[in-house]
Amino acid sequence: MIFAFLFLPIFSFAGVVTYDVTTTDSAEFSFKTACSRSFSHDSPLIEVKSSTELDCMSKILEAGDFCAKALPGDPYLLRGEVDSEKKLIRCYSGKKAILKYRCVKLTDREICKDARISCEKMKRKLARRLDIVHASITKNEKGVQELNCYFEFLPLKEEFRGSL
């Protein structure tokens, strides 16, 4: 099943053109469960800091880091997301992800400088356990630079994952 998402809150920048993923699964954890698994103290007060962070009694919990620890055997882990309405952390898994990012602001110059380095940074937020299979910077029909990152699970590299 393929879903297309436009995730502006995930980034502090608004240049995301598309984020297409092949989602294979998702897992949900309550805020209370996530905080108690992550920190040694009880967290009666839990606040949403952003779409990817919780405040567990002054300790910041990043959803992606929590998902990585909660699902250590999931080779397809993409990202973690905070659902403030349902009070859940949702962990998404998938086999492929495609990101297109338009470099429109002055602050985007660094992002559209080196495609490989920028895609590595994006991978941590959007395709945590997938491999980068393509990284490029192109110009669209208006002459604006776009970063293109294609992530996929490469089973042949599985033997090397343990040594990283």
N, C-alpha and C positions, 0 to 999 in steps of 0.2 A: 504494500500500500504506500503510495507516494503522497506526501503532503508538502505544500509550499507555504512557507511562513515568512512574514516580514517582521523581524524582531528588532524594532528600534530601541526598546528599553534595555536590551542586553548590552548595547553599546552606548558609549557616551557620545557617539557621533551618529549622524543621520544619513550616511551614505550607502546604507545597505539597499541594493537593488533587488536581489532575490536571495533566499536561503531555502533551497529545495533539499529535502531529505527523504530517504527511503527508511521509514520508521518500522522497526521489527517488533518493538516491545516498549513498555514503559512500566515503571514501578513507582509506587507512591508511599511516602512516609509522613506521618503526622509531624507537626512542628515539635511536639513534646518528645516523640521518639528520636527525631533527628538531634535535638539538643542533648538529650540524655545519653545517646550513643557517642556523641562527640566530646562532651565535657564531663568532668567528674562531679560537678555540682548540680543540684536541682535547679531548674529554670522556670519558676512560676510566671515570670514576665518575659514573653517572647514578642519581639517586634520585627516587622518586615522592614528591612533597610532598602532593598531594591528587588528587582525581579530575579536576582541571583544570590541575595544575601539575607541572612537572618541575624538578629541581635538576641542572643541567648544570655540574658542578664549580664550585659556588657562584654560578652565574648562574641566575636563575629564568626558566623558559620557561612562559608561559601558553599552554595548548593552543589556545584560541580565536584568540589573536593569531598563533600559528604557522600555523593553518589559513587565516587571512585572507591571509597572505603567500604561503603555498604554493599557494593556489587563487585567485589574483586575478581570474580570469575567471568564477568561479562566482557567478552572481547569486542563487542560492538558499542560500548558506552559512548554516547555522543556528548550529552550535557545534562546539567541539573537546572531546574527552574523552580522558583518559589511561586506557589499559587496562593495569593493572599486571601481570596474569597473562601476557598475550601480549607485553608490552613494546612497545606501540604507542600512537601518538596516532591517534585516529580522528576524522575530520572528517565531520560529517553535513550533508547538504543536503536541503532540503525546500521546498515551496511554501506550506505553511500550518502554523501552530503556535497552540495554544490553551493558555493558562496560567490556572489558578485557584489563588489563594493565600489561605488562611485566616489572618486576623489574630487570633492567639490570645494572643501574649505581649505584655508591656508594650513590648518593643523593636520590635514590629510597628506601633506607632502611627504612626511616621514613614512606613512603607510604605503604610499605608492612609489617608494624609492627602490625597494628590493622585494620582489614578489615572494621569494622563498622564505625570507625572514618574516614577512608580514603574514603569510599563510601559516607559519609555525605559531605565531601569536594567536591567530584566529582559531587554530586547531584546539588550543587549550580551552577555549570557551564553547566551541560549537561541535567539535569532532574529536573529542579527547583521545580515544583509543584507535582511531582510524589512521591510515597512512596518507600522506600527501602524494597524489599521483600526477597532479598538474598544478603549476603555479605560474601565472603570467600577468603581465600588465598590458592592456590593450587600450585603444582609443575608440570611443563610441562614435555614432554618426555625427555628434555635435563637437567632436574633438576633445571630449573630456576623458581623462584617464580612468580606467576601471581595473581593479584588482580581481583576478579570477582564481579561485581556489577550488580544487576538486579533491575530495577525500574519499577513500574507499578502504575496506578491509582487505588486506592482502594476506591470504592464508599461508603463502610461501614464506613470509617473513615471521611467522609465528615462532619458529625455533629461536629467533634472535630477540624476541620481546622480553624473555626472561633475563637476558644478560644486560638489558638497558637500565 
